[in-house]
Amino acid sequence: AFNGLLWYRLDAQQSSNSGLMESSSLAWCLLPADKEGMAIVRRRENMFPKALLDIPLARLPGFRGGLINLFHDSEAVVRDGLEIDTSDVLCTIPANTIIYAVEKRINASNINRYRVLYNGNYGWISEKMRGGSEEVMLTEMHNSPPEQRETALQELISAAVTAGIQDRIKWTEVNSLDEGVQCWEDEVRSIGMGEYLVEGEFLSETSNSNRERQSTDDSFGTYVSLASTIDGEKPWSVEADMQLVELLSKCASKDGVTPQNLMASSLVKALGEIESETSLLKTVHLEKAIARAALLRVANQVFSYALPYINVNLPEEKLRNDTLGSDSKIDFQTTTLPLPDGDKQRIGLSNYSKVELGQNSLIEETLKSSNTAKWSPPCCARRLRSLRRLLFSQTKSAFFESILDATSTFTPMHQDEYEEPKEIKTIKINRVRATQSRLIAMTNPQDRLKQSVFGQLHKELRSWPNSAFRRSYVGKGHGGQKRCFKVKFVGEGVNDYGGPYRAVFEQIVDELQCDAVTVGGTKPSEKCLLPLLVPCPNKSTAVGNNQDKFLLSTTPLTSTINQELMQFFGKTVGTAVRHNLNLALNFSLMLWRPLSRMLVSRSHLEAIDTLIVSNLKDVSKLGLDLESKMFSEKDDLDGSFRPDEWIDLNFSTHLPDGTRWSLIPGGSEIAVTLGNWRD
């Protein structure tokens, strides 16, 4: 460890089930438990000269070897690698043998391993027996006479010379990390590479001026003045902070680090690449941006600790849950329409108090005196939601993942680590009969659903409790893939080590979003293989953008089996999220924004249904023109007047599946007139 970074050199790699394993030639590493806040990162190739990388690191006390006594009755097995499962046996050492260990390490299984040289074989032995009661096999001889230790060490050196590995057993021993770092720095300077000791890439260009300022500009007051303004005069705004947080999150994701470990040079580079003239960070002073970023990092660190203790539900949401049993309300951004001049009663408009049109004083007073006013008491959750963009994406993700971990169902391990627990069931799926061509050829929707992979999975898992879907079991040799069941493809010689499990979820998404061929009638609900999703109206009418988007079908409103299928679809998506599976669900913002409790506006509706928004604009324009014309001519406004353009309009609409739905009770029978068009 040097300057807050973890140096991790791996000379060779061994592959096991597509994963990288440590090999016997791992020169040196630092366990995560040895130093807090450290993480292993992969260094890009050719970053440093080979001569610099070849400098051996000094041995800390925790990695030193010494005399050991193999007192157990069994022989000690010498393997060529630190990890037992990925290394080969070299030889065995008889019981009651005293030998000098070159070094000591802890492998990935948390087992102490000692490196020894025995009969020309240079490898590792374990402190404990593997499996069973894990009896201790050896002990370190800390109190042995100095003469015995010196003799054993000389024998080791002689044997190493004979084996030709004398360079692999020479280590400089130090008593502390600081002493080890100083030793390494001295070696770097001795080979003429002292320039690599400059801390950070950004400081390398102005290191001298920075060092001169350190003695005078290191007070907290100086930092506060540096982090308080954008350019020395204009203070930081909430929007500027949000843009800076988003930039830090983007840079950290690009560099593969957390925002807390992002280097200043990455932020400086990103600020220089901003092209948008409307960005508040376009002209920000670099040093002030770095200082402000440090403040936002600390704020996010505090938030990461506080989030588990903050209730993020609004009081009105809790009220709806308590009174209605659910909170399915979607917040819409209302459209402001200008009001005509004159007395409301004279013009015959009777429903203004039921519609929130904007900030007009007449409407505001009406709403304040009515029961339709929105109850929005101040609370911490509302404040936090309004400032959600001040949290790094990584802060939100870590909080979300902690919730998933806390709500996961515990799965007890099998006695044999290579066997699956009984709670992990094997599900049989026949992909051969569920090909897209076969499903399209079927005319009966029920048969098509039954034969699809989604239908087969629903049949197998429909009786499972919700807790079974929350399992996140990781089997040995499965590449770290979390799962709640195993998959067996009928007629295919494939073992599920993670690939088949992921393939099931991928094929389900392909089936749900297959709308290339009309498989039934001409309704939107009949244009997909399965009845859960429908193409967005822009796709059905071939008008506007985002014609690749899908919407949830509304057929579950009238079909019991479709309600069950929709609930199972939700469980499937939740399972995929828990198991880090990416589902290519092409939904619009009309679905994602309500899920994240964000406002939905007319622009979001227009993105998937251009025609309906165009019709609404036409209605608004014509209604305002007629009102203005009648008031300018001093005519009384007839609320029952219905222009020719509105002859076919009423208070109903078509749902995504093609069925007609009344917007208000009896809406299909209520015509749109000049007296109610604003509703």
Buried (B, 14 or more C-beta within 10 A) or exposed (E): BBEEBBBBEBEEEBEEEEEEBBBBBBBBBBEEEBEEEBEEBEEEEEEEEEEEEEBBBBBBEEBBBBBBBBEBEEBBBBBBBBBBEBBEEBBBBEBEBBBBBBBBBBBEEEBBBBBBBBEEBBBBBBBBBEEEEEEEBBEBBEEBEEEEBEEBBEEBBEBBEEBEBBEBBEBEEBEEBEBBBEBBBEBBEEEEBEEEEEEBEBBEEEEEEBEEEEEEEEEEEEBEEBBBBBEEEEEBEEEBBBBBBBBBBBBBBEBEBBBBBBBBBBBBEBBEEBEEEEBBBEEBBEEBBBBBBBBBBEBBBEBBEEBEEEEBEBBBBEEBEEEEEEBEEEEBEEEEBEBBEBEBEEBBBEEBBEBBBEEBEEBBEBBEEEEEEEEEEEBEBBEBBEBEBBBBBBBBEBBEEEEBEEEBBEBEEBEEEEEBBEBBBEBEBBBEEBEBEEBBEBEEBEEBBBBBBBBBBBEBBEEBEEEBBBBBBEBBEBEEBBBBBBBBBEEEEEEBBBBBBBBBBBBBBBBBBBBEEEBBEEBBBBBBBBBBBBBBBBBBBEEBEBBEBBBBBBBBEEEEEBEEBBEBBEBBBBBBBBBEBEBEBBBBBBBEBBEEBBEBBBEBBBBBBBBBBEEBEEBBEBBBEBBEEBBEEEEEBBBEEBBEEBEEBBBBEBBBBBBEEBEEEEBEEBEBBBBBBBB
